[in-house]
Amino acid sequence: MQTQQIGCLKKRIDFNLVEKELDLLKTFPICTGYSGYQVGCWQKFPLLNSQGNAQDGRYYSYEGSPKITEIGDKLAYLTSLVTDIFCLEFLKVADIFEMKSGSFLFPHRDALDNQEDFKTNFVRLHIPLKTSNGCFNSCGKHVYHLGPGEIWFHNGYAVHSAANFSPESRFHLVVAFPPGVPVDALFKDKSVTMLGKETISIDREPLTEADISGIYSLSSIINEYNFKEIVAVLGKLHFSKQVSSSLTYKWLQEITTATGNPKLIHKSKLVKEFFVGPRPKNPGVDVQWL
């Protein structure tokens, strides 16, 4: 199943209450994790997870139902949305994701912690709680703006990314379920579903020959100190041009090959393997940029 809108909570959500509870997040410790995946600041606030631990931001398999964290207890309205709308028999994790202004996630595939097979990944649903026109998610060659209260199925196996080009933080409620459960079975309240809705990618400009020349000219300036920044430039290009986010690492390998620098060539190979696979055994939980 591809990334697409599968429901809508606009008529169910009191956005004034949401705003008040999101403001409370400033009083809680930050749970970041996976810092190598981002530029800027992307952080999560767990509402429900296996142990009810607000500092546990990992995704992993476990038996039983999730427990409410300290944050989930204080954000009672948002927690009630989760428990009223989704089937707790299958729910494993519920988080608030905050992406601060100017932040960006490198194109990647999702995987369970210490899990080699990307296809056994959790099923995630995204519900924007607060967003702006400059906030985007992508999947392959498609780029989407997720509207407030919409429910989106997220295909974590496909190469995907997200960016916030707006001046304010973007907040998503993200719920996760084990693989193999039919999507409609995830909902306790099926009135919010709208399966089969056509999902349209935003308009972007074609990639020109001049753009391609500019991309490959980066081989003249890339080095170990600006390596991450160059990857970010390549990774953001698909938000404004009609290309797939997966081309990020193809371009990177071609750029580093043109330098003739063995260290940069090797690093580009490691970065590609980490973000889009295939990963070697025991790759660690984060990428080493330096």
N, C-alpha and C positions, 0 to 999 in steps of 0.2 A: 504494500500500500504506500502510495507516494504522499509526501507532505501536502496537506490540504485542510481547509476548514471543514469541520464535521459537526459544529453546533454553535449555539450562541446563548449567552447569559445576560445580554443587555437588559432584558425586562426583569431579570431576577436580582441584579446587583444594585445595591445602594452605593453609588460612587462617592457620596459624601462620607459614609462610614468607612469605605475603603481608604479614602484620603487620610482620615484620622488615624487609622491603624497603620498605614504605611509610615506615617510620621513617627510612630512609636519605635520603628526599627532603628532609629538613631540611638536609642538607649541600650541596644543589645550588642554584644561582641560580634565581630564580623567572622563569618565562616567562608573563607575563600576557596582554597584547594585548586589544584590544576592551574597554578599561576602561569606556567609556561604556555598555556593555550591562548593567552590574551595580551592585548595592548591596552593600557588604561586600567580600569578597575571594573571587574565583574565579580559579584559576590552573591552568596546565597544565605537565606535565613530558613532553616528547617522548621517546618510546622509539625510534621509527623514523620517518624522513621522507626526502625526496628527496635531501638532502645529508648526512644523518647529523649535522645541526646541532642541538644541544640548545637553542639560543636562537631557533630558527625555529619559531614556533607557527602559521604561516599554513597555509591550505588552498588549493592551486592544482594545476592539471593538470600532469603531467610524464610522460615516457616512462620505462619501466624499473621496476625493483623498488626498494623503499625500503632505506635504509642504517641500521644501528643507531647511535644516538647514544651519547655518553658515559654518559648516564643509563641508556639501554637496556642498555649493557654492564655497568654496575654492578648493575642490577636484572635479573640473569640469569634468575631464575625466572619473573618476569612476562613478560619478553621471550620465553622459551621457550613460554609458554602461547600467545602470539600466533602464533609460527612453527609450532607443532605443530598448532594448531586451524584456522587460517585459510589460505586459498590465497594464497601470496605473489605469484603471477602477477597478481593483481588488487589486492592490498593497496597503499595509498598512504601512509597515516599511521597510527600508533598512539601514543596519548597516555595519560597518567594525568591526569584532571581532579580537582582538589581544590576543593571548595566549603566554605569555612569556616563555622563557626557563625554564624547570623543573616544569611547571604548570600542573594541573590536575583538572578535574571536577568530583565530586563524582557521581557514577551511580544514575540516577534519571529519573523521568518522567516530561515532561513539562506541565504547566497549565497556563491559563490566570491568571493575578493578581486577587486575590479574587474570583477565579472561582473554584467550587468544582468538576466539571466534566472534567476530563482530556481529554475526547473525543471531547470536543468543542475547542480544542487547534488550534492555527494558523498552517497553512501549511508553513513550512520553506524550502527554498532552499539554499544550501551552495555552494559557488564558491571559492575555494582556490586561493588566489592571490600571496602568497609567503609561501612556505612550505618546509619541509625537510623530509628525510627518517624516522626520529624518531618521526614524528607527526602522531597520529592515532585518529580515531573516532570509536566508537563501538555501536552496537545495539544488545542487548541480548547476544547471544553466538558468534556473528560475530564481527570481527575487520577489519577495512578498513584503507588504506592509500589513502587519497583524493589528486589526482594530480592537479598541477596548471592548471587553466582554465576549469576544469571539473565542471559540474553542477550536484549536488546531491540532491535528495529528502530526507528530514530528517523526519523520523517517530518519532515524539516527544512523542507519547503515549507509545511506547515501552521503556523499561529501557535502557538508553544509557549513554555514557561517552565520554570523550576526554582527550588526554594527549599530552604533548610536551616534549619528551625526547631528543630533539636536543639542540644545543648550541645557537640557534637563535630564535627570535620570529616567530610565525606563524600567518598569516593574512588570514581571510576569509571574503568575501563579503556575507552577509546573507540577503535575502529578504523574507518577510513574507506576507502571504495572508490569507483571511478568509477561514474557512473550507467549503467544499461542492462544490468548483469550480473545474471542470475537469482540470487535470494537463496541458494538451495541450492548454487550454484556458488561462493559465497564461502567455503565450509567445506571444508577438507582432511579434517577428521574429522567426518563427517556423523552420527555417533552422538550428538552433543550437540544436534542440532536437534530441535525439536518444533513444526513448522509446524502451524497450524490451532488452536492452543490459544486458548480464549476469554479475552479480556482484559477485566477488569471495573474500572470506575472506582470510586474510593473514595466512600463516602457523604458528602454535604455537605448543609447546610441550604438550604432554598429562599431565594431573594432576596425580601425583603418590601418593602411600600410604604414602610415606615420606613427600610429600607436605601437605597432609591432616593432618598428625600428627603434622607437624609444625604449621599449622593453629590453631589447637585446643590447642596447647601448649601456645598460646598467653594469655590464661586465667590466667596463672601464673604471668603475668606482667602487664596486663591492669589495669588502674586506671583512676581517673577523670582527671589527668594531661596529660596523653598520649592517652586519648580516641580518639581524632580526628586523631592522627597519626596512631593508630591501624586501624581505619576505612579506612584511605588512603592506608595502606599496603594491606588490603583485597580488596579494590576497584581497585587497580592497577593490581592485580594478573591476571585478565582475558586478559590483553594485552600480556602476555607471555605464558599463559597456556590455554588449550582448555576447558574453563568453561564459563558460562554465568555471566555477570556482576551483574545480579539480585541475585546471591548467596552471594554477599557481606553482605547483611543484615540478611540472614539466618545464616551465619557463626557468625556474630556479636552477634545475639541473643543467639546462643548456647554457644559462648565463655563467654558472661556475665552471663548466667545462671550457668555455671560451677563455677563462682567465688562465687556465693551465696550472692553477694552484691546487695541489693534491689535498690540502687541508680543507679548502672550501668545497671541493668536489665531494670529499667524504662526508662533510657536514651536511651538504644538501641531500645526500643519500639517506643519512640518518633521520633528518627532519621529515623527508617524504615518508619513510617507513613508519615513523612515529605517528604522524597525523592521518595518513590515509592507508597505510599498510602496503604489503603484508609485514607485520611486525615480527622481529626475532623473538625467541623465547626470553622471558624475564626482562622486558624492556624498561621496567621502572614505571612510576606513575606520572612522571613529568619529563619534558624534553629539556636537554641541556643546551642552552643557547651559547654559552661561553666555554 
